[in-house]
């Protein structure tokens, strides 16, 4: 009986290792593309990067107004510094979380961006973006 438990434990550990996220570089490239569009105020290009799940909780027009109001208040985006990144494998999807300190001409924000990749295929999708203005 003990051997069965040891084998089961080993199989679970191996399954956990094989479920590691595979698209971290793609997620980072997508975030970089988003910030390039935001910095250049290419609003439609930036808005097109957010997935259906994001727009399930946000109006596209309201999100556009928020993005524009941040840059009106703080001035042009000057750059960003990565605070942390995390990859979180789940049963049905892999989540990638990036946090940045974003510098503007007259202030800064802290951003947290979340992307999902379904483990059964499908596109990598930007599903969350929280902006905290300091």
C-alpha positions, 0 to 999 in steps of 0.5 A: 500500500505504501508503494502505491502512495509513493508512486501516486505522489511521484506522478503528481509531482511529475504532472505538476512539473509538466504543467509549467507555463510555456508562453512567458516570452509571448506574454512579456512581448504582448505587454511590451507591445501594449506599453509601446502603443500606450506611450505613443497614444495609439489608443485603438491599437492598445485597446485591441490587445485586451481580451473578451474577458477584460471587456466583460467587466469593462466598457471599451469606451470607459477604459479609453477615457481612463487611459486618456485621463491618466495621461492628461493628468500625469503627462506623457508616459516616459518609461517603465520599470518592472517590479515583479513578474509571476507565472501561475500554472492552473488546471485549465490555464496559465496566468502571467502577472506583470507589475510595473512602475510607470513614469510619466512627465508629472508623476507615476503609477503602479500597474498590474497586468494579467494575461491568460493562456488556455492550456488546451490552446487558444490565444494568449489574452490580456484579461486584467489591467489595474492602474494605481496612480500615485 
